[in-house]
Amino acid sequence: MEGAVKEQQQAQPQLIVSVGPHMRSSESTATIMWTVSGALMPAALMGVYYFGFRAVAIILVSIVTAILSEALTQMALRKPVTVSDGSAFLTGLLIALNVPSSVPLYIPAVGSFVAIVITKQLFGGLGFNIFNPALIGRAFILISFPKQMTTYYKPVMNVTGMDAVTTATPLGLLKEDGLAALLEVFHTKAELYQHLFVGNRAGSLGETSIAALLLGAFFLLFIKRYITWHIPISFIATVGLLTWLFGGTEGLLSGDAIFHMLSGGLILGAFFMATDYVTGPSVRSAQVIFGICAGALTALIRLKGGYPEGVMFAILLMNCFAPLLDRRVRSRVFGKIAVKELK
């Protein structure tokens, strides 16, 4: 009798309990993944515009490696091959957008392999990974190839008579030489903000054009509503506030918040990686806390750390706390009516 009960329990499908409320949607995982990839296309095209054929080669190598890695790993593990869902394509695209145009082609290939095989498939596949795969892939290649990953080329239209000219990113210039070095290159703050917004500056392929990133973010946020404002706005606002308070050389309230919000990978990370369904919290109030903490870590690394950028490290650190935030921060109870105590 006991054995029959155990067999019956094993035959029943397991119930997976997650944060409520639960809503059905006609949008499939594949639809969401391909749509997010489409939203990143303006930034990818601007990367190609500014950095030429090198950007095309990096994007293709990264995406193809990610797709092949996923398919071969799933076949080796005797699992259904699910590359058509677009998640591997998106991971490969994000890896490509997070590397400079100067890297040898094997570096984004290594990053995509680590992101797909180690971070995603060996943890159980889509939906089971603890950390954002693209960010782990980027962290791995940054640690393994620090020189190549921190060598940046000027956009091709700024180079005459040479194949490529290396330069520092705006954040790198500010970290090493201060605001005076930035103004020597961009002359005025208004010109600096303009170059940061349109993308005519050194950086990773996907972090150059803020305008292109915001176009894709607007589509996901307001047209498709795949993401909400809670993580990206709290993330970006916290970076702006803290760098304004503590980022200046003339004491408190003298930092340049606009520069820090437009620089580096903040917009790319806040809208397209910190909002990952799997590695971020689900409860809205927890998402705000997640964004504030990620913004504080980013500002701390930028202002006090030895590395000029902190977005990648901040998101990965907060991925560790996403399950805890969901458990500790309660969502609003639907249908609950507050009863006033009778005097």
QUIDACOR-V585184 format. One line per field, one symbol per residue. ss: DSSP state (~ for helix, > for strand, _ for the rest). psi: psi as a letter, one per 20 degrees, with the letter a starting at -180 (. if undefined). A space follows every 50 residues. Layout:
ss=???
psi=???
This chain:
ss=_~~~~~~~~~~_________________~~~~~~~~~~~~~~~~~~~~~~ ~_~~~~~~~~~~~~~~~~~~~~~~~~______~~~_~~~~~~~~~~~__> ____~~~~~~~~~~~~~~~~~~~_________~~~~~~~~~~~~_~~~~_ _>>__~~~_______>>__~~~~~~~~_~~~~~~~~__~~~~~~~~~~__ ___>_____~~~~~~~~~~~~~~_____~~~~~~~~~~~~~~~~~~____ ______~~~~~~___~~~~~~~___________~~~~~~~~~~~~~~~~~ ~~~~______~~~~~~~~~~~~~~~~~~_______________
psi=ghhhgghghhhqqqpopaprrppqqiprggggghggghhihghghhgggh jbhhggggggggggggggggghghhhjlqppkiiiihhggghghghijqr iiqqhhghggghgggggghfgiiiapiiqgqoghhggghghghhmhghij pqqqqhijppjqgqpqrqrghgggggiahhhghhgigrhghghghhghjm rqarhijgohghghghggghghghkhrrigggghgghgggghhggiirik aqkjrnhgghhirbkggggghighjphgjrqhpghhhgggggghhggggg gghiripiqjgghgggghhhighgghhhoqrpopippppppp.
